[in-house]
Amino acid sequence: MLAECDPKGGTLRAGFLEEQFTAGFGLYHLAAAARVGSEALAHAVASHLWSIDEAGHRRVLPGLTDPAQAASLERTWPALSDIFHVLAHEAGHDVFVDAGRLTFTSGRLHTTLTPAPLIQQADLVLLVTRNTKAALALTSHIIGPLRAELDDAGTGASALALLVIERENVRGGRGYTTHQIADALEVPVLAALPWDAPVADYLIDGGSPPRGYARSDLLRHARTAAEQLAAHAQRRRIQQEFPAPANEQVTGVLRRLQSRTTGGRRG
């Protein structure tokens, strides 16, 4: 499931999905349901998910049509975050949230221009950046405040990772490798996608798919990346639920207890 939660507006409605539904469908209408209660909001989310395949396995929550609508959602984000967690943890969905460009004020996420609760409570927070010098310079300024935000109000700075768009040809010596980026920014790179303008344009604007679309490098890498991200989020969720022992002494005690239990069973 993909939820377009960028307060500055979504692009699926007028782009890839080519106006398959009206403005009466999507994220904006969840605010009224949230004021009624969590059950009403859950029903509203279910009724505003749009299937993009015949089997209904892939769904999207279309975003805002006007940035002025964002203020009405400020009190909706926390409850919507809870629903996304239920969909992911109990219903088994992979939930991807497009939070848009991050906006900070006084070192904290802006509560109107950014869906802060969705970011704070996410199993994985993925910053998307290109492998160019200019893009990485901008990304480096975001990492510090975002780490602090996740530590202070979220699930911890370990939720933060990078997805790299390989805009420049690394083999040609112009772009940075994922290892160089991870080392320089001190953030793990979980996946990388190749630059493929025709396929990317189709996914943004819709229309007719380019030749070789289904076999394109971008889609192939995107499928692999989605699997890697879901697996990483699952591992981190388990680590959050079952944290490691606080110190080596505790670890030693647990190992001895396990050894005794195993020995008793054998006897």
HUQUI-V233011 format. One record per backbone hydrogen bond with DSSP energy under -0.5 kcal/mol. CO is the residue of the C=O (numbers start at 1). NH is the residue of the N-H. Records with the same first field share a line. If there is no record, write none. Layout:
# HUQUI-V233011
CO: NH / NH
This chain:
# HUQUI-V233011
1: 3 / 96
2: 4 / 61
3: 5 / 98
5: 7
6: 9
11: 15
12: 17
13: 19
15: 18
17: 20
22: 25
26: 29
27: 30
28: 31
29: 33
30: 34
31: 35
32: 36
33: 36 / 37
37: 41
38: 42
39: 43
40: 44
41: 45
42: 46
43: 47
44: 48
45: 48
46: 49
48: 62
49: 51
50: 60
53: 56
57: 59
58: 52 / 53
59: 2
60: 50 / 62
61: 4
62: 27
64: 10
66: 69
67: 70
69: 72
70: 73
71: 74
73: 76 / 77
76: 80
77: 81
78: 82
79: 83
80: 84
81: 85
82: 86
83: 87
84: 88
85: 89
86: 90 / 91
87: 93
93: 95
94: 96
96: 3 / 98
97: 99
98: 5
103: 110
105: 108
108: 105
110: 114
114: 116
115: 118 / 119
116: 120
117: 121
119: 122
120: 155
124: 126
125: 127 / 161
127: 129 / 163
129: 165
131: 176
132: 136
133: 137
134: 138
135: 139
136: 140
137: 141
138: 141 / 142
139: 142 / 143
140: 144
141: 145
142: 146
143: 147
144: 148
145: 149
146: 150
147: 151
148: 152
149: 153
150: 154 / 156
156: 159
157: 160
159: 125
161: 127
162: 190 / 191
163: 129
164: 166 / 193
165: 131 / 167
166: 195
168: 170
169: 172 / 174 / 175
170: 173
177: 181
178: 182
179: 183
180: 184
181: 185
182: 186 / 187
188: 162 / 190
191: 164
193: 166
194: 196
196: 200
197: 201
198: 202
199: 203
200: 204
201: 205
202: 206
204: 16
210: 213
212: 215
213: 216
216: 220
217: 221
218: 222
219: 223
220: 224
221: 225
222: 226
223: 227
224: 228
225: 229
226: 230
227: 231
228: 232
229: 233
230: 234
231: 235
232: 236
233: 237
234: 238
235: 239
236: 240
237: 241
238: 242
247: 251
248: 252
249: 253
250: 254
251: 255
252: 256
253: 257
254: 258
255: 259
256: 260
257: 261
258: 262
259: 263
260: 264
261: 265
262: 266
263: 267
